[in-house]
């Protein structure tokens, strides 16, 4: 058994811009609230757009899944997701995670509908292999950090320096290739290995 998920990888250019945003946030947060905050920053090399988390899968499914996902991808055109805003989950004044993603107008547009249709096709495909459906729509966001302690202080610091209100233009996530990633949990964090790309 291997722990795996389907994802879209990011360009090196986008990873570089994400790293710059993370560095800026680290400086702002450490300057405004040096104590009582514990933040786990996601390594830019590990950031990806998860399409479907599969969990533990039998290695015998790796090749049949590749063929099935390859066939469904032929019916979908490339989708470009502009990374234009910084957000917090569940809300900015007490965040547990910081992420970047598309603007709200993009989320109401045609490309978002096409992404939802692709996600539904992937879900149906995975269900045919016995994987449980996700139960919620795909949210095209990229996690930058998880706040482990000091959510309120982080929220106050974000509000104070107005970083959430600034427009971003980090680049595009291009949904054209989907990869199957193997995920190994280690004390230093997850290690990802690409098993195939279609």
C-alpha positions, -999 to +999 in steps of 0.1 A: +000+000+000+011+035-007-003+069+004-011+089-027-030+118-042-037+134-076-024+169-081-012+196-104+024+207-100+034+244-101+059+261-123+092+271-109+084+308-115+052+305-094+071+287-067+096+315-066+069+341-062+052+321-035+085+319-016+088+357-018+053+361-004+061+337+024+093+356+032+074+389+033+048+374+057+075+359+080+092+393+083+059+411+090+047+386+115+080+383+134+082+421+136+047+426+149+044+396+172+077+379+180+064+358+209+035+333+213+032+324+177+041+291+162+037+288+124+046+258+102+056+272+068+050+249+037+082+244+017+076+260-018+090+229-034+061+209-018+033+232-027+009+218-053-028+219-061-044+187-048-072+175-071-080+143-052-065+128-020-067+090-023-052+079+009-037+044+011-039+026-023-029-008-036+002-005-058-017-027-084-040+003-090-013+027-100-012+017-137-050+012-143-056+046-126-031+062-149-050+049-179-084+060-166-072+095-157-054+099-190-086+091-208-107+115-189-081+143-193-085+141-231-120+155-227-109+186-208-090+217-221-063+233-201-075+256-173-055+286-161-059+297-125-045+331-117-031+333-081-042+368-071-051+369-034-039+360+000-066+345+023-069+328+057-089+298+068-114+298+086-113+336+089-086+363+088-089+375+125-081+340+138-065+320+110-054+284+112-040+284+077-028+310+052-032+304+015-031+320-019-056+315-047-077+330-074-098+361-071-135+359-062-146+371-097-125+342-112-143+318-089-176+329-104-164+326-140-163+300-168-128+286-160-140+279-124-170+259-139-146+240-161-124+232-131-155+220-112-165+197-141-129+183-143-130+177-105-163+159-108-149+137-136-119+128-115-142+120-085-164+097-107-133+080-121-119+074-086-152+062-073-151+035-101-119+023-084-136+022-050-124+055-036-149+075-015-161+108-029-147+140-014-181+154-005-171+191-012-162+210-043-125+216-052-112+249-038-082+259-059-060+272-031-023+268-023-015+265+014+014+287+025+014+281+063-004+265+092-008+284+124-001+260+153-003+286+181-012+322+184-040+324+158-054+356+174-020+374+174-014+363+137-049+377+128-041+410+146-007+413+129-023+406+095-050+433+101-024+458+114-001+457+084-030+453+058-012+425+039-045+407+032-059+437+014-031+440-011-037+427-046-013+399-057-002+387-091+019+356-085+013+338-118-008+309-130-015+274-120-020+256-153-043+226-151-032+206-181-012+178-166-022+157-136+003+137-115-001+108-091+020+117-061+032+092-035+034+108+000+056+095+027+052+110+062+085+117+079+093+137+111+107+165+089+075+167+069+060+149+039+082+137+011+065+135-023+075+113-052+059+116-087+047+082-099+032+093-132+019+123-152-009+125-177 
